[in-house]
């Protein structure tokens, strides 16, 4: 995990007469990782996009449009299939994967070498990417929107997401996400295996001075956004954002305290999935939000209710939670009123 060992190996090549580094793996699920960088370089060299005589890629993988239930497809990623790789075992695994979406994700990643969005699939990466149209903040000024605020305790990533409904019937939704992180967290801890500083330089997140979150800065940023957009309501996780919510409320914001259980999050979680699969969401391609969405692992109860799980998710999901919180308010606008449809009946 991380790149320290890899960099130590690569940078030691100069001390050897004929250095050779071998790496082998099945496909992964984290496109912000070092492994993805190596894989992407291998793919580009293999396709002739990059000339690198010191790098020999050997890729056995299936295409995204291949029939994943076909034996011919399996052979692309398993050259030993039927030799010392059991064909009957592959058939049994494929049948199990056909009956279970979570197993399908693992089967595609581990047996077909297809990159997936997370260890347990929720939003397919390609469907999320299809919603990555351009969002122009200047064109949204003065528009009504709904906010979702997911604050970390002191040192981690915090997110504020605005959801702008359009006037379509049914409405579409444009997304503006904002992220904050203590600067020391971006320097001292590589656990997340992402380049927070590169994202900050590109304007995708804001690094705050020091080693803990300064909620005063976040408060000012949200107040600035409130002067640009008509934020009708802000849903917030009451656990870590209570004091900030009180202060924003005193400044005139409509703050809605929201629990993090199934009762509060199941419907907006399902609604987000529905909007993405229907192509009704435009998220602008923010890489921090994309990373968060790809990290989400869902919890589900016996009644079929679901919610994102910070405990089970492999990495940060703050932006995804902020988006779901915002949708918990925005989706109320999408609900049709019988009185608007047929008007009042007077007796």
PyMOL commands that set and color helices and strands:
alter all, ss='L'
color gray80, all
select helices_A, chain A and resi 4-11+13-15+34-46+71-77+87-99+101-111+125-130+137-140+183-188+196-201+215-228+242-250+262-277+287-295+318-334+338-342
alter helices_A, ss='H'
color red, helices_A
select strands_A, chain A and resi 144-150+158-165+173-182+206-208+230-237+255-258+281-282+298-300+306-308
alter strands_A, ss='S'
color yellow, strands_A
deselect
rebuild
show_as cartoon
